[in-house]
Amino acid sequence: MLYFLAILSGILPALVLIAFIYWQDKYRREPVKWILKSFWYGMMACAGAVLLEILMPDCNLDTLEGDLFYSFVVIAFSEEIMRLFFFWLLVRRNPYFDERMDGIVYAACVGMGLAGLENIGYLLISLDDLAFWGVARALFSVPGHFFYGVFMGFYYSLAIYGSRRRRVLYYLLAFLVPWLYHGIFDCSILVADLSDTLFFVGLSVFLVVFVLMIIVARRHILRLLHADNKLMHKVGLHPAPLNSKP
């Protein structure tokens, strides 16, 4: 029974956020088949990231340098490069990737596949404190992966539908921005164990970055929705007006 609760607690937050981003896509929602495919690709990205992490050199997590290396290179680099790779595999020949908002939808769903499988793994080895870790990861870790996916999909859509002169820059930002947020997010947690001073520094950075990700992700979603809205008006379609401005 406890294993079932761990699996359910691990996957449920990811499914809730998939439903959220699915309903945010207000104009032409993606087929459920492709949403499920995105989730599966995210699970494969998680497996690929684990393999990369195994190949990474060991580091001392009792030092600031070790925490930085582990956060930015071992974890953030491995997970974001695999997330981007499987996201690219998913959308490169996807006939339904025909709006700017679709980039965010698919990247977020890939992220939820990665986060869901990762979360299940963490909770299965934390059965003694399942309630605490289940709630903590549902409130912070899984949403964190959701935000990384939003950032990745946002810049990837700009690369596809935006200025050709900035295409290479947007492709780079599709990796660099989520990687940077991911590294800071994880490092702020790890350094909190090094000393009392770093505990307060790490906690402050963690909270500031988390709130910032919420704000930026919302703006990215609204910006692409408004861009799709204008395009649909331009081609003669008349979608319902949005309530918020980007």
N, C-alpha and C positions, 0 to 999 in steps of 0.2 A: 504493500500500500504506500509506503514511504517513497519508494522508487517512482511509483506512478505520480505522486504529488510533486516530486522533483521535476519530472519530465513536463507535467502540466504547468507548473510554475515557471519553468524555463521557456516554454514555447508561447504561453498566453500573452505576455507583454508584446512580443513581436507581432502576433496576429492582430492585436488591438491597433498597433501603429500602422500595420498594412491596411487595415480597414479605414483608418483615419486618412492616410494619403490617397487611398483609392477614391474616397468621397470628396477630397479636395480637387480632384481632376474633374472640373465641373462641366466640361463641354463634350468631349468624346472619350469616355472612359475606356481603359484598355480591357481586352477580353480576359476573363477570369483565368483561362488557360495560360495566358502569358504571365499573369500575376503569379500563378503557382509555379510556372517555369522559372520566374525570377527568384522565387524563394529557394528552389532547388539549386539554382546556380550559386546562390549565396551560401548554401550548405557546402557545396564543392569548394567555394572560395575559402571557407573556414578550414576544411581539410588541407587545402594547399598551403594556407598560412601556417598551420601546425607543422607541416613538413619543413617549411622555410625556417621556422623558429628553432626546430631541432638542429638544423645545419648551422645556426648562428653560434659564434663563440660564447663561452660562459662569461658571466660578469658578476662582480661582487655587489650585491644589493645592499650592503651595509655602508656604501659610500655614495656621495652625490654623483660622482662620475659614473658609477655603475648603474644607478637609477636612471640617469639621463640616457645612457647607452641602451639599457633594457627597454625603456619607454619609447624612445624615438626610432631605434634601429630594430631591435628584436620584435617588439609588438607592433608599433604603429606602421613601420615600413612593410613588414610582412603582410599584415592584414589589409592595408590600403592598396598595395600593389596587386594583391590577389583579388580584392574587391573590384578594382578598376579593370583587371584583365577579364574577369568573368562577366562584368557589366558590359564591356566591349563585345565579348562573344555573344551576349544576349541581344544587343541592339543593332549590331552591324548589318544584319539582314532581316531585321524585324519590320514587316510591312506596316505595322501599327505605330511605329515610332514616327509620327507625322505632326507632332506639336511640340513646342518648347517644354511644356509642363511634363511631357512624357519622360524626359530625361530624369527629372526628379523622382517621378513615380517608380520607374524601373530601378534606378540606383538605390532608392530607399528600400525597395522590396528585396533587392539583392543583399543589402545591408542587414535586413531583418532575418534573412536566411542564415547569414553568418552569425549574427548575434544570438539567434534562437538556439542554434547548435552549440555555440560556445557557452551560452547560459546553462543549457542542460548539463554540459560537462562539469561546469563549476558547481552546480547545485548537487550533482550526484556524488561529488567528493566532499560536500559540506552538509551531509544529512543531519549531523548533530545540531547544526545551527540553521536549519533549512528556512525557518520562518524569517529570521533576521536577514540572511543573504538573499532570500527570495524577494523580499520587499525592497532591500537596498539596490539590488541589481535591476529590478523592475522599474525603479524610480530614476536611476542614474545611468547604469551601464548600457542597458538596451536603448533608451532614448539617445544616449551618446552616439551609438552606432547609427541610429536613425538620422541624426543631424549630419554625421559624416557623409551618409548617402545623399542627403539633400544637397550638401555643398558640392559633392562630386557630380551629381546629375545636373546641377545648375550650370556649372562651368562647361560641362560636356555639351549641354544644349546650346550654350553660347558659341562653342566651337563649331557646331553643326549649322546653326541658324544665324549666327552673328556675323561680324565683320571678318572677311577673309584675311585681312592683314593681321588680325589678332588671333587667328585660329591656333597657331602653335602655342601662343601664350595661354589661351584658354585650356588647351589640352594639358599643359603643364600644371595650371592651377587646379584642374580636376583631380590631380594627385596631390599637389603640394598643400592645398588648403586643408582638406580633411586629414592629411598626414600631420600637419602642424597642430591642429586642434586635438587630434588623437594623442599625440605625444605629450602635449602640455597637460591634457586631462589625466592621463595615466601617471605622469611624473609627479603631479601635484599630490596624488594619493600615496605614491611610494615614499617620497621624501618626508612625508608627515611622520614616518616611523623613526627618522634618524635622530631627532632631538626635539625638545619642547618648543624651541624657537621655530624650527622648520615645520612643526605640527601646525602652528597658527598660520605660517606663511602658506603652507600647502593647502590648508583648508580654505583660506581666503582666495587663493588662486583658483581652486576647484570651483567654488561657488560663483565667482565672477565669470569664469569661462563657461560654466553651465548656463547661466542666465544669458550671457552674450550669444551662445549658440541658439538658444530659443529665439532671441530677437532677430538674429541674422537669418536663421532658417525661415522664419515667418516672412521676412522681407523678400527673400529669394522666391518663395512660393508665390507671393502676391505679384511680384514683378513678372514672372513668367506667365501667370494667369492673365494679367492685363495685356501682355504682349500677344498672347493667343487670342484674347478678346478683340483687340484691334485688327488682327489679321482676318478674323472671321467676318468682321464688319466690312473690311476691305474687299472681300470676295463675295459680299452680298448676303452673308448669313447674319442673323441678329440674335445672338445669345443674350440671356438675361444679364443685366448689369451687376457688377460686383459691388458688395457693400463697403469694402475697404479700399484705400488707395495704397500703392506700394511705397 
